[in-house]
Amino acid sequence: MSEPVIAVTELTRRFGNKTALAGVSLSLARGAVYGLVGANGAGKTTLIRHLLGLLHAEAGAVRVFGLDPVQDPVAVLSRIGYLSEENDLPGWMRLDELLRYTRAFFPAWDDAYAEELRGAFGLDPAAKIRTLSKGEKARAGLLVALAHRPELLILDEPSSGLDPIARRDILGAVIRTIAHEGRTVLFSSHLLDEVEEVADHVTMISHGRVVLSGSLDDIKAAHTVDGRTPTLNEIFVATVGAT
Amino acid sequence: MKLVIVARGHAVVYDSDETFALAVMGPITATFTYCLAVFTYGLSGDIAGRPSMYPRRLFTLPVSTAVLAGWPMLHGTIAVALLWAATRAFVLWPSGVAVPVLWPAIAAAALLAWTQALTWMPYGLPGVRVILAVLWLGTIQSIVLLGLRYDTSESLMLAIIAPQIPLAYLAARLAVALARRGVVPDWRGAFTWMARLAPVRTARGQFASPARAQAWLEWRRHGWTLPALVGILLPCELALLFATGDTPTLVWIILFGVLLTPPFMAAFVAATVRKPDLDGQGGGEHYGLPPFLATRPLSNRALIAAKLEMSFWSTAVTWALVLVAIPVALRLTDTWPIVLERWHRTIALMGEARASVLTLLIVAGFMVSTWKQLVQTLFIGMTGRVWIVRTSLILTLVLVSVIGPLLDWVAGNGAVRAALWDAAPTVLAVLAALKLSAAVWVAVRLYHSRLLRDRTLVIGAALWCGAVLALAAVLSWWIASEFFPRYLFVLVAILAIPLVRLSAAPLALAWNRHR
């Protein structure tokens, strides 16, 4: 069996008196779409920040591609595409400058693919980032996260800036494409119907703990009652409500 | 200061009016500066940035813009007026001194009100706030000084100064109204032609490496700020040469002021350079590394190197401007002969070689000082901790407040001067030992955290040692006197060449990037 893309072991993190993550363990295999779900403040973004090396593990271990992202940020980050919830692209850059700047960091950058995505997202290369709408900024962020065909795509609440049509047409299509190419996607969301639509595996976090994790089919099968398969929303309410 | 530290247990005697004035003005100035920082919200803002420094969180309060601008101004002006009232009431003024009653309070209030208006105003270019503040507040202070010089009556001073406060209020109200609507004018488009001259610009195609791309980003963010600020101030300063006539002292004072401008302005620009945000829109509370930068597949060392490179080129462009502008101005104002005459006298005094080295050392000293000002506080901003930034700011203010009275005390006390002179080698040796110990600690941390490669550490240490020895050799050759043993020059060089704060920057960034 190949080495997992992400291996998190007993990860614990506290911010002052608040425990953000309490003994989280997680293993993500190559070539699947993982949905990370949880209420606001559950610990999704904290976990993602550990994977990117933006937080160091106070207790436990984090390995991405078998490497510690804090010790080897360049080796890890050059293989990851990341769309931040904050979407903090530099407002003063034009889109073409952003693409030119970003491609310098990724040897695998694919100009043709970047141009294809730019066209599909309807983005003007001469437009300054600050003049873009929230949805357009999210698309620009997605573009630079995808154009180097990353081995691991991490999307932190990617839908927060996208309208429903963009979510369905762009995000869903992109995520499926990435997964079909044998790469891995981890995306966090609190929009459970969206996760249900694209994820193969789901991990639910509540109060810093993993309360449910497994393939979507297995989770649904386990919660089927009297032949009725519940939605992920119902499973979430039943599971998180019980914790 | 003098009562508490220097002359504890002794009667305090001031030898001159100037010394007395300094002793009174030291604490007042420090307190006034603190009031400026507090009532302008300046402790948590980016003074060289374009956006208003008024805290955005207050814009959502259900109050009018007049209230947002008016109340801090009212509180501030009352506070500084009370500061003067307390000073006037409690200081034991020498007999026969006519201490004004009201106008210093009104002048302090006007200065504070204008500082508020200028800091809350959004600007179209980075650094314009600093320039306007220096020019406008300097003008108000000049008016006050002229009034003092010509012994103007209190009522006339009040008539001149008091109208400044309502004017400042109107300006502040406009500033807050603009900021509340999110207006940040952008005049940078008018300077895009300058980008073509950028030292770190690249071909339109692609960057040669991630490091080049990062250097480009840093240049676009901060590169032109210092040259633009100095470029705006230079003509104003050099124009004064027209007014000097044939007075050599004034010419030299103006030239000294011009040479001092880049390092002086660099200290303000450094506040922006050390902030890791991308747009200058984050306000003072955002020292954390934005995810966009933190997730660049680039080492902490490379991120810092890009800032150092940008600062180097920014300094080079600034000094190119200064070194071109000075001869042109001297020629246009016919003050060139004054400089030449001093040059010939210096050559006659110490020989051509030593005079040339002295000139080069002075200019190089100003240049290095400019770069040093830009980068020496990087390690503070890179920590990403607001409490560290604020503490360093407060410590700086305290130091600035204390240094004046201390120097005055040393200058006026022969025994202390002699003791300091005797102890100078020991003091320098202790300071050098402290610096080297700190450097070793930083180097060990860098080594263990693998932030710098062994080779980089060794090369860096070798270059630093080379610079120290070179400076010590030049000083030793230039000063060559039996009064100064050679090891003194080595100690001075060790203290002068930047080391600890620069090498601590990657550590600070790592602490910020991997929290």
Interface residues (C-beta under 8 A of the other chain):
Chain A: L52 G53 L54 L55 H56 V70 Q71 P73 V74 A75 V76 L77 S78 I80 Y82 S84 E86 D88 L89 P90 G91 W92 M93 R100 Y101 R103 A104 F105 F106 R130
Chain B: R188 R204 G205 Q206 F207 S209 P210 R212 A213 W216 L217 R220 R221 L278 D279 Q281 P290 P291 F292 A294 T295 R296 P297 L298 S299 N300 R450 R513 H514 R515
